[in-house]
Amino acid sequence: MAVIDLGAVARNFRRLREIHGGDLAGVVKADAYGLSAARVAPVLAREGAKLLFTAGFDEAMALAPPLTPPGVARAVLDGLSHGGEVDFAESGLLPVLNDLGQVERWAALARRLGRSLPCLLHLDTGMSRLGLDATETARLIADPSDLGLLDVRYVMTHLACADEPGDPLNEWQRARFAAACAKLPPMKRSFANSSGIFLGEGFRSDLARPGAATFGINPTPGKPNPMCPVVALYARILQLRTIPPGDSVGYGASFVARRPTRIATAAIGYADGFPRALSARAMGALDGTEFPLVGRVSMDLTTFDVTDLPEGLAVPGGWVTLMDTANDADALGARANTIGYEILTGLSRRAHRIWRSS
């Protein structure tokens, strides 16, 4: 069971806006990082987000009004799909134009329709994934006529190493973005992601795009998390048993008891998004007292050694805490040799969710 604090989402968004000193977009791709875009989008809209970013077209369409009220636009980071120009135009969605071909196709449709079409323009300054590369950017600077047919809401780029403040690529990207924007027609700019908001004055722009930090992931690794925790994860105890020394637990017999051992079997597994990589690495907690996960995480079940707990604390029907303020998504991700982003987005539909406003 995942408990999602929408009040904390709102507080994080407000905090990020205060630090950035300018407008914020809501980033709700991957179903709002696994926490339900349908629940999160209205919260961000109430907090003043005028633009919501999704990854794909279908994600954006799923957030049609009333989930996005009037005045809140939806932008698609994957860009303008081949043959999808008319669908985009009819939907009112904003494609993020990621290469010169997309710019040309969107401008051609605007010319045929006899009206300006809204979009964002993405320049690649160092990520080398999506966005106009240096050659395409130079061509657009030399001939920006297609931009005259478009309503470019923002020109954007994406930071590759914002969570590493000392990485020289951050300043390199800042300089490249500023230089390109200075040569293009005047447009509002969108620069910082979650961690970029914390890089200082030079990384501020008309619109920041915080994603993970909104949902409680630490945007300043190695420092205390400035964000409020958003997600807690619990698993119900199904059964308790005591096994003798020499008996094993779970698949592969990877845990063998060295003493009479009390095992609590809980109803969570990798089918719920609790990674198998947490086998013998994670901790559970009851009433603030921690105990180890033993054996392998299986599809539906996970086992814990509760031998040292006070009598009566672990009982069938009780709830083991797996993620909370003391052991957040970042910490759980580190135990699984991954990142908090993957923990949140990996929560499956089978993991029951409860949303509350604190």
VEXRO-250027 format. One record per residue (C-alpha): x, y, z; residue in three letters; chain. Coordinates in Angstrom, 3 decimals, m for minus. Example, Ala and Ser with C-alpha at 12.3 -4.5 7.8 and 13.67 -1.06 7.14 Angstrom:
<recs>
<rec c1="12.300" c2="m4.500" c3="7.800" r="ALA" c="A"/>
<rec c1="13.670" c2="m1.060" c3="7.140" r="SER" c="A"/>
</recs>
This chain:
<recs>
<rec c1="0.000" c2="0.000" c3="0.000" r="MET" c="A"/>
<rec c1="1.374" c2="3.395" c3="m1.018" r="ALA" c="A"/>
<rec c1="0.146" c2="6.480" c3="0.831" r="VAL" c="A"/>
<rec c1="0.641" c2="9.639" c3="m1.232" r="ILE" c="A"/>
<rec c1="0.538" c2="13.032" c3="0.450" r="ASP" c="A"/>
<rec c1="m0.867" c2="15.527" c3="m2.060" r="LEU" c="A"/>
<rec c1="m0.440" c2="18.290" c3="0.481" r="GLY" c="A"/>
<rec c1="3.292" c2="17.615" c3="0.459" r="ALA" c="A"/>
<rec c1="3.268" c2="17.769" c3="m3.350" r="VAL" c="A"/>
<rec c1="1.721" c2="21.239" c3="m3.123" r="ALA" c="A"/>
<rec c1="4.213" c2="22.399" c3="m0.489" r="ARG" c="A"/>
<rec c1="7.151" c2="21.146" c3="m2.535" r="ASN" c="A"/>
<rec c1="5.886" c2="22.968" c3="m5.616" r="PHE" c="A"/>
<rec c1="5.532" c2="26.209" c3="m3.678" r="ARG" c="A"/>
<rec c1="9.007" c2="25.789" c3="m2.180" r="ARG" c="A"/>
<rec c1="10.571" c2="25.215" c3="m5.601" r="LEU" c="A"/>
<rec c1="8.838" c2="28.295" c3="m6.989" r="ARG" c="A"/>
<rec c1="10.204" c2="30.406" c3="m4.123" r="GLU" c="A"/>
<rec c1="13.754" c2="29.174" c3="m4.768" r="ILE" c="A"/>
<rec c1="13.518" c2="29.621" c3="m8.519" r="HIS" c="A"/>
<rec c1="11.974" c2="33.051" c3="m8.275" r="GLY" c="A"/>
<rec c1="9.886" c2="32.512" c3="m11.403" r="GLY" c="A"/>
<rec c1="7.154" c2="30.393" c3="m12.913" r="ASP" c="A"/>
<rec c1="7.124" c2="26.602" c3="m12.731" r="LEU" c="A"/>
<rec c1="5.648" c2="23.962" c3="m14.982" r="ALA" c="A"/>
<rec c1="4.308" c2="20.718" c3="m13.604" r="GLY" c="A"/>
<rec c1="6.053" c2="17.585" c3="m14.863" r="VAL" c="A"/>
<rec c1="3.572" c2="14.718" c3="m14.743" r="VAL" c="A"/>
<rec c1="5.128" c2="12.229" c3="m17.163" r="LYS" c="A"/>
<rec c1="5.114" c2="8.528" c3="m16.256" r="ALA" c="A"/>
<rec c1="1.760" c2="9.013" c3="m14.506" r="ASP" c="A"/>
<rec c1="3.283" c2="11.762" c3="m12.316" r="ALA" c="A"/>
<rec c1="6.270" c2="9.573" c3="m11.445" r="TYR" c="A"/>
<rec c1="3.952" c2="6.708" c3="m10.547" r="GLY" c="A"/>
<rec c1="1.752" c2="8.747" c3="m8.195" r="LEU" c="A"/>
<rec c1="m1.225" c2="9.342" c3="m10.558" r="SER" c="A"/>
<rec c1="m1.213" c2="12.266" c3="m12.953" r="ALA" c="A"/>
<rec c1="m4.996" c2="12.428" c3="m12.648" r="ALA" c="A"/>
<rec c1="m4.600" c2="13.177" c3="m8.930" r="ARG" c="A"/>
<rec c1="m1.488" c2="15.327" c3="m9.131" r="VAL" c="A"/>
<rec c1="m2.275" c2="17.531" c3="m12.146" r="ALA" c="A"/>
<rec c1="m5.212" c2="19.355" c3="m10.480" r="PRO" c="A"/>
<rec c1="m3.038" c2="19.997" c3="m7.408" r="VAL" c="A"/>
<rec c1="m0.286" c2="21.575" c3="m9.510" r="LEU" c="A"/>
<rec c1="m2.838" c2="23.586" c3="m11.486" r="ALA" c="A"/>
<rec c1="m4.246" c2="24.993" c3="m8.241" r="ARG" c="A"/>
<rec c1="m0.699" c2="25.897" c3="m7.205" r="GLU" c="A"/>
<rec c1="m0.261" c2="27.997" c3="m10.331" r="GLY" c="A"/>
<rec c1="1.248" c2="25.664" c3="m12.940" r="ALA" c="A"/>
<rec c1="0.227" c2="27.030" c3="m16.342" r="LYS" c="A"/>
<rec c1="1.886" c2="24.208" c3="m18.247" r="LEU" c="A"/>
<rec c1="2.007" c2="20.456" c3="m17.659" r="LEU" c="A"/>
<rec c1="4.647" c2="18.274" c3="m19.308" r="PHE" c="A"/>
<rec c1="4.046" c2="14.660" c3="m20.276" r="THR" c="A"/>
<rec c1="6.327" c2="12.336" c3="m22.212" r="ALA" c="A"/>
<rec c1="3.897" c2="11.108" c3="m24.861" r="GLY" c="A"/>
<rec c1="0.766" c2="12.150" c3="m26.723" r="PHE" c="A"/>
<rec c1="m1.486" c2="9.613" c3="m24.999" r="ASP" c="A"/>
<rec c1="m0.331" c2="10.729" c3="m21.552" r="GLU" c="A"/>
<rec c1="m1.256" c2="14.298" c3="m22.421" r="ALA" c="A"/>
<rec c1="m4.636" c2="13.344" c3="m23.861" r="MET" c="A"/>
<rec c1="m5.463" c2="11.479" c3="m20.643" r="ALA" c="A"/>
<rec c1="m5.214" c2="14.820" c3="m18.833" r="LEU" c="A"/>
<rec c1="m7.983" c2="16.447" c3="m20.842" r="ALA" c="A"/>
<rec c1="m10.302" c2="18.867" c3="m19.005" r="PRO" c="A"/>
<rec c1="m11.531" c2="18.930" c3="m16.299" r="PRO" c="A"/>
<rec c1="m8.231" c2="17.456" c3="m15.020" r="LEU" c="A"/>
<rec c1="m6.508" c2="20.437" c3="m16.605" r="THR" c="A"/>
<rec c1="m8.618" c2="23.568" c3="m16.121" r="PRO" c="A"/>
<rec c1="m8.793" c2="26.441" c3="m18.630" r="PRO" c="A"/>
<rec c1="m5.514" c2="28.250" c3="m18.939" r="GLY" c="A"/>
<rec c1="m3.373" c2="25.180" c3="m18.249" r="VAL" c="A"/>
<rec c1="m1.635" c2="23.882" c3="m21.368" r="ALA" c="A"/>
<rec c1="m0.238" c2="20.393" c3="m21.938" r="ARG" c="A"/>
<rec c1="3.129" c2="19.852" c3="m23.609" r="ALA" c="A"/>
<rec c1="4.527" c2="16.613" c3="m25.055" r="VAL" c="A"/>
<rec c1="8.251" c2="16.115" c3="m24.537" r="LEU" c="A"/>
<rec c1="8.574" c2="13.309" c3="m27.083" r="ASP" c="A"/>
<rec c1="7.763" c2="15.837" c3="m29.767" r="GLY" c="A"/>
<rec c1="5.823" c2="15.847" c3="m33.003" r="LEU" c="A"/>
<rec c1="5.363" c2="12.306" c3="m34.252" r="SER" c="A"/>
<rec c1="5.622" c2="11.624" c3="m37.979" r="HIS" c="A"/>
<rec c1="2.131" c2="11.816" c3="m39.432" r="GLY" c="A"/>
<rec c1="0.709" c2="13.109" c3="m36.158" r="GLY" c="A"/>
<rec c1="0.669" c2="16.797" c3="m37.031" r="GLU" c="A"/>
<rec c1="m3.094" c2="17.039" c3="m37.551" r="VAL" c="A"/>
<rec c1="m3.819" c2="15.099" c3="m34.368" r="ASP" c="A"/>
<rec c1="m1.658" c2="17.538" c3="m32.422" r="PHE" c="A"/>
<rec c1="m3.312" c2="20.555" c3="m34.015" r="ALA" c="A"/>
<rec c1="m6.817" c2="19.268" c3="m33.309" r="GLU" c="A"/>
<rec c1="m5.970" c2="18.278" c3="m29.728" r="SER" c="A"/>
<rec c1="m4.594" c2="21.644" c3="m28.693" r="GLY" c="A"/>
<rec c1="m1.510" c2="19.965" c3="m27.246" r="LEU" c="A"/>
<rec c1="1.871" c2="21.672" c3="m27.494" r="LEU" c="A"/>
<rec c1="4.536" c2="19.548" c3="m29.177" r="PRO" c="A"/>
<rec c1="8.105" c2="20.074" c3="m28.036" r="VAL" c="A"/>
<rec c1="9.876" c2="20.392" c3="m31.382" r="LEU" c="A"/>
<rec c1="13.025" c2="18.304" c3="m31.091" r="ASN" c="A"/>
<rec c1="14.609" c2="18.554" c3="m34.538" r="ASP" c="A"/>
<rec c1="14.567" c2="20.782" c3="m37.565" r="LEU" c="A"/>
<rec c1="12.262" c2="18.404" c3="m39.436" r="GLY" c="A"/>
<rec c1="9.625" c2="18.793" c3="m36.737" r="GLN" c="A"/>
<rec c1="9.952" c2="22.575" c3="m36.932" r="VAL" c="A"/>
<rec c1="9.465" c2="22.459" c3="m40.692" r="GLU" c="A"/>
<rec c1="6.469" c2="20.082" c3="m40.534" r="ARG" c="A"/>
<rec c1="4.738" c2="22.119" c3="m37.823" r="TRP" c="A"/>
<rec c1="5.334" c2="25.343" c3="m39.746" r="ALA" c="A"/>
<rec c1="4.041" c2="23.744" c3="m42.959" r="ALA" c="A"/>
<rec c1="0.800" c2="22.774" c3="m41.214" r="LEU" c="A"/>
<rec c1="0.464" c2="26.274" c3="m39.793" r="ALA" c="A"/>
<rec c1="0.833" c2="27.653" c3="m43.317" r="ARG" c="A"/>
<rec c1="m1.870" c2="25.300" c3="m44.658" r="ARG" c="A"/>
<rec c1="m4.250" c2="26.086" c3="m41.806" r="LEU" c="A"/>
<rec c1="m3.612" c2="29.785" c3="m42.024" r="GLY" c="A"/>
<rec c1="m2.998" c2="30.162" c3="m38.301" r="ARG" c="A"/>
<rec c1="m0.138" c2="30.122" c3="m35.864" r="SER" c="A"/>
<rec c1="0.393" c2="26.829" c3="m34.041" r="LEU" c="A"/>
<rec c1="1.657" c2="26.627" c3="m30.436" r="PRO" c="A"/>
<rec c1="4.759" c2="24.661" c3="m29.480" r="CYS" c="A"/>
<rec c1="8.012" c2="24.644" c3="m27.553" r="LEU" c="A"/>
<rec c1="11.426" c2="24.595" c3="m29.185" r="LEU" c="A"/>
<rec c1="14.054" c2="22.264" c3="m27.716" r="HIS" c="A"/>
<rec c1="17.759" c2="22.967" c3="m28.222" r="LEU" c="A"/>
<rec c1="20.252" c2="20.254" c3="m27.300" r="ASP" c="A"/>
<rec c1="23.151" c2="21.821" c3="m25.413" r="THR" c="A"/>
<rec c1="24.852" c2="18.726" c3="m24.049" r="GLY" c="A"/>
<rec c1="22.427" c2="15.900" c3="m23.304" r="MET" c="A"/>
<rec c1="22.685" c2="14.405" c3="m26.820" r="SER" c="A"/>
<rec c1="19.240" c2="12.855" c3="m26.724" r="ARG" c="A"/>
<rec c1="16.405" c2="15.016" c3="m28.051" r="LEU" c="A"/>
<rec c1="16.576" c2="18.597" c3="m29.283" r="GLY" c="A"/>
<rec c1="18.107" c2="20.448" c3="m32.208" r="LEU" c="A"/>
<rec c1="21.824" c2="19.727" c3="m32.279" r="ASP" c="A"/>
<rec c1="24.426" c2="22.419" c3="m32.897" r="ALA" c="A"/>
<rec c1="24.244" c2="22.068" c3="m36.680" r="THR" c="A"/>
<rec c1="20.449" c2="22.273" c3="m36.763" r="GLU" c="A"/>
<rec c1="20.460" c2="25.187" c3="m34.341" r="THR" c="A"/>
<rec c1="22.903" c2="27.055" c3="m36.578" r="ALA" c="A"/>
<rec c1="20.644" c2="26.434" c3="m39.589" r="ARG" c="A"/>
<rec c1="17.626" c2="27.745" c3="m37.702" r="LEU" c="A"/>
<rec c1="19.561" c2="30.833" c3="m36.614" r="ILE" c="A"/>
<rec c1="20.558" c2="31.446" c3="m40.244" r="ALA" c="A"/>
<rec c1="16.951" c2="31.099" c3="m41.424" r="ASP" c="A"/>
<rec c1="14.368" c2="31.508" c3="m38.615" r="PRO" c="A"/>
<rec c1="11.488" c2="32.133" c3="m41.035" r="SER" c="A"/>
<rec c1="9.577" c2="28.998" c3="m39.937" r="ASP" c="A"/>
<rec c1="9.448" c2="30.357" c3="m36.391" r="LEU" c="A"/>
<rec c1="7.397" c2="33.282" c3="m37.692" r="GLY" c="A"/>
<rec c1="4.561" c2="30.839" c3="m38.409" r="LEU" c="A"/>
<rec c1="4.646" c2="29.376" c3="m34.905" r="LEU" c="A"/>
<rec c1="3.588" c2="30.449" c3="m31.445" r="ASP" c="A"/>
<rec c1="6.731" c2="29.330" c3="m29.614" r="VAL" c="A"/>
<rec c1="5.754" c2="29.496" c3="m25.963" r="ARG" c="A"/>
<rec c1="9.268" c2="28.662" c3="m24.706" r="TYR" c="A"/>
<rec c1="12.667" c2="27.692" c3="m26.029" r="VAL" c="A"/>
<rec c1="14.115" c2="25.046" c3="m23.723" r="MET" c="A"/>
<rec c1="17.111" c2="22.876" c3="m23.057" r="THR" c="A"/>
<rec c1="17.780" c2="20.097" c3="m20.549" r="HIS" c="A"/>
<rec c1="20.645" c2="19.877" c3="m18.066" r="LEU" c="A"/>
<rec c1="22.627" c2="16.653" c3="m18.001" r="ALA" c="A"/>
<rec c1="24.515" c2="17.027" c3="m14.698" r="CYS" c="A"/>
<rec c1="22.453" c2="19.430" c3="m12.607" r="ALA" c="A"/>
<rec c1="22.626" c2="17.092" c3="m9.600" r="ASP" c="A"/>
<rec c1="26.430" c2="17.506" c3="m9.667" r="GLU" c="A"/>
<rec c1="26.920" c2="21.247" c3="m9.056" r="PRO" c="A"/>
<rec c1="30.664" c2="21.111" c3="m9.663" r="GLY" c="A"/>
<rec c1="30.432" c2="19.484" c3="m13.078" r="ASP" c="A"/>
<rec c1="31.718" c2="21.913" c3="m15.728" r="PRO" c="A"/>
<rec c1="29.054" c2="20.707" c3="m18.170" r="LEU" c="A"/>
<rec c1="26.481" c2="22.772" c3="m16.255" r="ASN" c="A"/>
<rec c1="28.223" c2="26.054" c3="m17.063" r="GLU" c="A"/>
<rec c1="28.970" c2="24.843" c3="m20.588" r="TRP" c="A"/>
<rec c1="25.284" c2="24.189" c3="m21.203" r="GLN" c="A"/>
<rec c1="24.297" c2="27.515" c3="m19.656" r="ARG" c="A"/>
<rec c1="26.670" c2="29.376" c3="m21.962" r="ALA" c="A"/>
<rec c1="25.626" c2="27.442" c3="m25.085" r="ARG" c="A"/>
<rec c1="21.936" c2="27.969" c3="m24.366" r="PHE" c="A"/>
<rec c1="22.399" c2="31.707" c3="m23.735" r="ALA" c="A"/>
<rec c1="24.441" c2="32.116" c3="m26.906" r="ALA" c="A"/>
<rec c1="21.886" c2="30.312" c3="m29.080" r="ALA" c="A"/>
<rec c1="18.943" c2="32.203" c3="m27.597" r="CYS" c="A"/>
<rec c1="20.694" c2="35.522" c3="m28.185" r="ALA" c="A"/>
<rec c1="20.868" c2="34.753" c3="m31.935" r="LYS" c="A"/>
<rec c1="17.282" c2="33.514" c3="m32.300" r="LEU" c="A"/>
<rec c1="14.177" c2="35.704" c3="m32.305" r="PRO" c="A"/>
<rec c1="13.199" c2="36.737" c3="m28.743" r="PRO" c="A"/>
<rec c1="11.387" c2="33.899" c3="m26.943" r="MET" c="A"/>
<rec c1="10.707" c2="33.024" c3="m23.319" r="LYS" c="A"/>
<rec c1="13.169" c2="30.493" c3="m21.965" r="ARG" c="A"/>
<rec c1="12.777" c2="27.302" c3="m19.931" r="SER" c="A"/>
<rec c1="15.985" c2="25.983" c3="m18.416" r="PHE" c="A"/>
<rec c1="16.226" c2="24.401" c3="m14.968" r="ALA" c="A"/>
<rec c1="15.003" c2="20.971" c3="m13.970" r="ASN" c="A"/>
<rec c1="14.646" c2="19.953" c3="m10.293" r="SER" c="A"/>
<rec c1="18.341" c2="20.086" c3="m9.449" r="SER" c="A"/>
<rec c1="18.970" c2="22.992" c3="m11.809" r="GLY" c="A"/>
<rec c1="16.767" c2="25.192" c3="m9.618" r="ILE" c="A"/>
<rec c1="19.444" c2="24.884" c3="m6.935" r="PHE" c="A"/>
<rec c1="22.375" c2="25.869" c3="m9.193" r="LEU" c="A"/>
<rec c1="21.895" c2="29.584" c3="m8.657" r="GLY" c="A"/>
<rec c1="21.058" c2="32.793" c3="m10.451" r="GLU" c="A"/>
<rec c1="22.595" c2="31.852" c3="m13.785" r="GLY" c="A"/>
<rec c1="20.199" c2="28.943" c3="m14.178" r="PHE" c="A"/>
<rec c1="16.988" c2="30.871" c3="m13.641" r="ARG" c="A"/>
<rec c1="14.665" c2="31.450" c3="m16.571" r="SER" c="A"/>
<rec c1="11.067" c2="32.268" c3="m17.391" r="ASP" c="A"/>
<rec c1="9.965" c2="28.704" c3="m16.586" r="LEU" c="A"/>
<rec c1="11.565" c2="25.908" c3="m14.598" r="ALA" c="A"/>
<rec c1="10.479" c2="22.282" c3="m15.006" r="ARG" c="A"/>
<rec c1="10.865" c2="20.438" c3="m11.691" r="PRO" c="A"/>
<rec c1="9.807" c2="16.820" c3="m11.778" r="GLY" c="A"/>
<rec c1="11.227" c2="14.486" c3="m9.156" r="ALA" c="A"/>
<rec c1="11.705" c2="17.169" c3="m6.483" r="ALA" c="A"/>
<rec c1="7.985" c2="17.896" c3="m6.575" r="THR" c="A"/>
<rec c1="7.451" c2="14.292" c3="m5.480" r="PHE" c="A"/>
<rec c1="9.985" c2="14.334" c3="m2.650" r="GLY" c="A"/>
<rec c1="13.146" c2="13.091" c3="m4.406" r="ILE" c="A"/>
<rec c1="16.224" c2="14.953" c3="m3.152" r="ASN" c="A"/>
<rec c1="17.382" c2="17.463" c3="m5.812" r="PRO" c="A"/>
<rec c1="20.619" c2="18.107" c3="m3.899" r="THR" c="A"/>
<rec c1="22.289" c2="14.680" c3="m3.495" r="PRO" c="A"/>
<rec c1="24.810" c2="14.594" c3="m0.662" r="GLY" c="A"/>
<rec c1="22.984" c2="17.336" c3="1.212" r="LYS" c="A"/>
<rec c1="19.846" c2="17.223" c3="3.390" r="PRO" c="A"/>
<rec c1="16.711" c2="16.898" c3="1.309" r="ASN" c="A"/>
<rec c1="14.952" c2="20.285" c3="1.104" r="PRO" c="A"/>
<rec c1="11.743" c2="18.642" c3="m0.074" r="MET" c="A"/>
<rec c1="8.868" c2="17.237" c3="1.966" r="CYS" c="A"/>
<rec c1="8.429" c2="13.454" c3="1.797" r="PRO" c="A"/>
<rec c1="5.470" c2="12.506" c3="m0.377" r="VAL" c="A"/>
<rec c1="5.242" c2="8.697" c3="m0.430" r="VAL" c="A"/>
<rec c1="5.092" c2="6.064" c3="2.286" r="ALA" c="A"/>
<rec c1="4.991" c2="2.351" c3="1.425" r="LEU" c="A"/>
<rec c1="3.567" c2="m0.419" c3="3.611" r="TYR" c="A"/>
<rec c1="3.049" c2="m4.188" c3="3.329" r="ALA" c="A"/>
<rec c1="0.572" c2="m6.305" c3="5.289" r="ARG" c="A"/>
<rec c1="1.885" c2="m9.250" c3="7.305" r="ILE" c="A"/>
<rec c1="0.164" c2="m12.429" c3="6.124" r="LEU" c="A"/>
<rec c1="1.766" c2="m15.038" c3="8.350" r="GLN" c="A"/>
<rec c1="4.290" c2="m15.551" c3="11.155" r="LEU" c="A"/>
<rec c1="6.275" c2="m18.689" c3="11.832" r="ARG" c="A"/>
<rec c1="9.335" c2="m19.767" c3="13.790" r="THR" c="A"/>
<rec c1="11.875" c2="m21.876" c3="11.950" r="ILE" c="A"/>
<rec c1="14.695" c2="m23.901" c3="13.575" r="PRO" c="A"/>
<rec c1="18.405" c2="m23.437" c3="12.904" r="PRO" c="A"/>
<rec c1="19.341" c2="m24.863" c3="9.529" r="GLY" c="A"/>
<rec c1="16.004" c2="m24.195" c3="7.833" r="ASP" c="A"/>
<rec c1="15.992" c2="m21.896" c3="4.828" r="SER" c="A"/>
<rec c1="13.610" c2="m19.199" c3="3.600" r="VAL" c="A"/>
<rec c1="12.327" c2="m18.559" c3="0.100" r="GLY" c="A"/>
<rec c1="13.575" c2="m19.269" c3="m3.397" r="TYR" c="A"/>
<rec c1="17.141" c2="m20.454" c3="m3.721" r="GLY" c="A"/>
<rec c1="17.382" c2="m21.024" c3="0.041" r="ALA" c="A"/>
<rec c1="19.454" c2="m17.838" c3="0.133" r="SER" c="A"/>
<rec c1="18.776" c2="m17.295" c3="3.845" r="PHE" c="A"/>
<rec c1="19.499" c2="m20.073" c3="6.331" r="VAL" c="A"/>
<rec c1="18.575" c2="m19.606" c3="9.980" r="ALA" c="A"/>
<rec c1="21.423" c2="m19.808" c3="12.492" r="ARG" c="A"/>
<rec c1="19.067" c2="m19.691" c3="15.481" r="ARG" c="A"/>
<rec c1="15.351" c2="m20.158" c3="16.096" r="PRO" c="A"/>
<rec c1="14.079" c2="m17.395" c3="13.817" r="THR" c="A"/>
<rec c1="10.717" c2="m15.686" c3="13.644" r="ARG" c="A"/>
<rec c1="9.773" c2="m15.004" c3="10.022" r="ILE" c="A"/>
<rec c1="7.079" c2="m12.519" c3="8.983" r="ALA" c="A"/>
<rec c1="5.818" c2="m13.004" c3="5.433" r="THR" c="A"/>
<rec c1="4.419" c2="m9.791" c3="3.937" r="ALA" c="A"/>
<rec c1="2.217" c2="m9.271" c3="0.887" r="ALA" c="A"/>
<rec c1="4.533" c2="m7.330" c3="m1.392" r="ILE" c="A"/>
<rec c1="6.892" c2="m8.356" c3="m4.167" r="GLY" c="A"/>
<rec c1="8.430" c2="m7.291" c3="m7.403" r="TYR" c="A"/>
<rec c1="5.017" c2="m7.476" c3="m9.116" r="ALA" c="A"/>
<rec c1="4.065" c2="m4.551" c3="m6.886" r="ASP" c="A"/>
<rec c1="7.201" c2="m2.660" c3="m7.835" r="GLY" c="A"/>
<rec c1="9.258" c2="m3.637" c3="m4.790" r="PHE" c="A"/>
<rec c1="12.513" c2="m4.531" c3="m6.578" r="PRO" c="A"/>
<rec c1="14.009" c2="m8.007" c3="m6.406" r="ARG" c="A"/>
<rec c1="17.358" c2="m6.216" c3="m6.028" r="ALA" c="A"/>
<rec c1="16.303" c2="m5.394" c3="m2.450" r="LEU" c="A"/>
<rec c1="16.654" c2="m9.067" c3="m1.509" r="SER" c="A"/>
<rec c1="18.628" c2="m9.256" c3="1.758" r="ALA" c="A"/>
<rec c1="19.249" c2="m5.478" c3="1.544" r="ARG" c="A"/>
<rec c1="16.112" c2="m3.664" c3="2.653" r="ALA" c="A"/>
<rec c1="14.755" c2="m3.109" c3="6.125" r="MET" c="A"/>
<rec c1="11.225" c2="m3.161" c3="7.418" r="GLY" c="A"/>
<rec c1="9.920" c2="m1.326" c3="10.462" r="ALA" c="A"/>
<rec c1="7.142" c2="m1.699" c3="12.989" r="LEU" c="A"/>
<rec c1="6.467" c2="1.073" c3="15.460" r="ASP" c="A"/>
<rec c1="9.801" c2="2.640" c3="14.527" r="GLY" c="A"/>
<rec c1="11.839" c2="m0.516" c3="15.187" r="THR" c="A"/>
<rec c1="13.732" c2="m1.841" c3="12.177" r="GLU" c="A"/>
<rec c1="14.397" c2="m5.455" c3="11.181" r="PHE" c="A"/>
<rec c1="16.012" c2="m7.048" c3="8.123" r="PRO" c="A"/>
<rec c1="14.508" c2="m8.396" c3="4.947" r="LEU" c="A"/>
<rec c1="15.799" c2="m11.966" c3="4.579" r="VAL" c="A"/>
<rec c1="15.749" c2="m14.285" c3="1.595" r="GLY" c="A"/>
<rec c1="14.670" c2="m13.180" c3="m1.857" r="ARG" c="A"/>
<rec c1="11.948" c2="m10.747" c3="m2.805" r="VAL" c="A"/>
<rec c1="9.581" c2="m12.856" c3="m4.880" r="SER" c="A"/>
<rec c1="6.721" c2="m11.885" c3="m7.170" r="MET" c="A"/>
<rec c1="4.095" c2="m11.529" c3="m4.435" r="ASP" c="A"/>
<rec c1="5.809" c2="m12.063" c3="m1.086" r="LEU" c="A"/>
<rec c1="8.731" c2="m10.783" c3="0.960" r="THR" c="A"/>
<rec c1="10.054" c2="m12.211" c3="4.221" r="THR" c="A"/>
<rec c1="11.492" c2="m10.460" c3="7.276" r="PHE" c="A"/>
<rec c1="13.366" c2="m11.604" c3="10.372" r="ASP" c="A"/>
<rec c1="11.332" c2="m10.244" c3="13.314" r="VAL" c="A"/>
<rec c1="12.984" c2="m12.435" c3="15.960" r="THR" c="A"/>
<rec c1="14.310" c2="m9.508" c3="17.979" r="ASP" c="A"/>
<rec c1="11.077" c2="m7.533" c3="18.070" r="LEU" c="A"/>
<rec c1="9.136" c2="m7.272" c3="21.330" r="PRO" c="A"/>
<rec c1="6.522" c2="m9.992" c3="21.704" r="GLU" c="A"/>
<rec c1="3.248" c2="m9.059" c3="20.047" r="GLY" c="A"/>
<rec c1="4.582" c2="m6.241" c3="17.884" r="LEU" c="A"/>
<rec c1="4.591" c2="m8.297" c3="14.683" r="ALA" c="A"/>
<rec c1="1.171" c2="m9.838" c3="14.140" r="VAL" c="A"/>
<rec c1="m0.787" c2="m11.111" c3="11.134" r="PRO" c="A"/>
<rec c1="m2.661" c2="m8.167" c3="9.672" r="GLY" c="A"/>
<rec c1="m0.047" c2="m5.671" c3="10.845" r="GLY" c="A"/>
<rec c1="1.604" c2="m3.263" c3="8.425" r="TRP" c="A"/>
<rec c1="5.362" c2="m3.288" c3="7.828" r="VAL" c="A"/>
<rec c1="6.747" c2="0.128" c3="6.897" r="THR" c="A"/>
<rec c1="9.072" c2="m0.108" c3="3.902" r="LEU" c="A"/>
<rec c1="9.383" c2="3.549" c3="2.889" r="MET" c="A"/>
<rec c1="8.719" c2="6.697" c3="4.897" r="ASP" c="A"/>
<rec c1="10.426" c2="9.867" c3="6.056" r="THR" c="A"/>
<rec c1="13.245" c2="7.967" c3="7.748" r="ALA" c="A"/>
<rec c1="13.759" c2="5.621" c3="4.805" r="ASN" c="A"/>
<rec c1="12.650" c2="7.510" c3="1.712" r="ASP" c="A"/>
<rec c1="12.631" c2="6.628" c3="m1.985" r="ALA" c="A"/>
<rec c1="16.225" c2="7.805" c3="m2.400" r="ASP" c="A"/>
<rec c1="17.406" c2="5.572" c3="0.448" r="ALA" c="A"/>
<rec c1="15.429" c2="2.608" c3="m0.832" r="LEU" c="A"/>
<rec c1="16.813" c2="3.186" c3="m4.311" r="GLY" c="A"/>
<rec c1="20.361" c2="3.253" c3="m2.975" r="ALA" c="A"/>
<rec c1="19.827" c2="m0.122" c3="m1.288" r="ARG" c="A"/>
<rec c1="18.616" c2="m1.501" c3="m4.623" r="ALA" c="A"/>
<rec c1="21.580" c2="0.030" c3="m6.513" r="ASN" c="A"/>
<rec c1="19.252" c2="2.356" c3="m8.382" r="THR" c="A"/>
<rec c1="17.670" c2="5.790" c3="m7.859" r="ILE" c="A"/>
<rec c1="14.564" c2="7.045" c3="m6.135" r="GLY" c="A"/>
<rec c1="13.024" c2="7.915" c3="m9.504" r="TYR" c="A"/>
<rec c1="12.931" c2="4.224" c3="m10.416" r="GLU" c="A"/>
<rec c1="11.424" c2="3.263" c3="m7.066" r="ILE" c="A"/>
<rec c1="8.499" c2="5.669" c3="m7.506" r="LEU" c="A"/>
<rec c1="7.854" c2="5.048" c3="m11.194" r="THR" c="A"/>
<rec c1="8.209" c2="1.300" c3="m10.669" r="GLY" c="A"/>
<rec c1="5.252" c2="1.030" c3="m8.294" r="LEU" c="A"/>
<rec c1="2.814" c2="m1.148" c3="m10.195" r="SER" c="A"/>
<rec c1="m0.929" c2="m0.805" c3="m10.556" r="ARG" c="A"/>
<rec c1="m1.309" c2="m3.683" c3="m8.104" r="ARG" c="A"/>
<rec c1="0.233" c2="m1.584" c3="m5.356" r="ALA" c="A"/>
<rec c1="m2.854" c2="m0.078" c3="m3.771" r="HIS" c="A"/>
<rec c1="m2.661" c2="3.703" c3="m3.484" r="ARG" c="A"/>
<rec c1="m4.245" c2="6.040" c3="m0.972" r="ILE" c="A"/>
<rec c1="m4.100" c2="9.777" c3="m1.596" r="TRP" c="A"/>
<rec c1="m4.453" c2="12.245" c3="1.239" r="ARG" c="A"/>
<rec c1="m4.052" c2="15.963" c3="1.792" r="SER" c="A"/>
<rec c1="m2.038" c2="16.702" c3="4.888" r="SER" c="A"/>
</recs>
